[in-house]
Amino acid sequence: MDIDYRIAIVLAPVVIAASWAVFNIGAAALRQVQGFFDREA
């Protein structure tokens, strides 16, 4: 069973970009949620 690494090479930049976007959006979303709860108190 031989693994075709071309799929990983093609998908790696997409996965890296998606994870970077989720990381950045997630950080902003957490700040927004924290601000919402701080404002409510």
C-alpha positions, -999 to +999 in steps of 0.1 A: +000+000+000+018+031-013+007+065+000+003+093-025+019+124-009+007+147-036-026+150-019-010+161+013+013+186-006-018+201-023-039+202+008-013+214+033-014+251+023-052+251+024-052+235+059-026+259+071-045+289+058-078+277+072-063+270+107-047+305+107-080+321+098-099+301+125-071+311+150-075+348+142-113+348+140-115+327+172-094+352+191-115+381+180-147+362+188-135+354+223-127+391+229-162+400+216-179+375+239-158+386+269-167+422+262-204+412+260-203+395+294-183+423+309-208+449+297-237+428+311-223+427+346 
